[in-house]
Every structure is written in C-alpha cells, then in structure tokens.
Amino acid sequence: MKFTSVLMSAAAIGLSAVGINAQQNQPACSSIYTRKEILSLTSSEWNLIRSILSAMQRDGWFPWFAYLHNQW
C-alpha cells in the first residue's frame, strides 16, 4: 500500500517536473462559429430554416426538441 502511494507520488512529481500539460496536447479548435443575428438572415437562409423546422414537425421531432429545450 505504501509502495503504491510512493510510486504515484513520484510519478506525479516526475510528470510535473517534465512539464506535461494536458491542455498543451489538445488540438486547437478548427472551426468556431458565431451565431448570426436573426435580423440579418437572407431570404435563402430563412427558407432553409423554414424547411428544417417543417421537416422536424412533419417527422415528429419538433415536439421532442421543444420538450428537451424546456427541460434544460
């Protein structure tokens, strides 16, 4: 038991001394999106939104999506 504690402590000290940082090993975000202002949507963007919402309603997903949205 003591050996395991000593080994874990030594490993933690060794890793910190080497400078291992999990955040440094993460890839950078390749695509960050900013939500577009609703008043600046083009007619083609509105048509796309309308068709998506209609398909969700037709396929029965819209009520479930609304339910989940209200739960969180």
Rosetta blueprint (number, residue, H / E / L):
1 M L
2 K H
3 F H
4 T H
5 S H
6 V H
7 L H
8 M H
9 S H
10 A H
11 A H
12 A H
13 I H
14 G H
15 L H
16 S H
17 A H
18 V H
19 G L
20 I L
21 N L
22 A L
23 Q L
24 Q L
25 N L
26 Q L
27 P L
28 A L
29 C L
30 S L
31 S L
32 I L
33 Y L
34 T L
35 R L
36 K L
37 E L
38 I H
39 L H
40 S H
41 L L
42 T L
43 S H
44 S H
45 E H
46 W H
47 N H
48 L H
49 I H
50 R H
51 S H
52 I H
53 L H
54 S H
55 A H
56 M H
57 Q H
58 R H
59 D H
60 G L
61 W H
62 F H
63 P H
64 W H
65 F H
66 A H
67 Y H
68 L H
69 H H
70 N H
71 Q H
72 W L
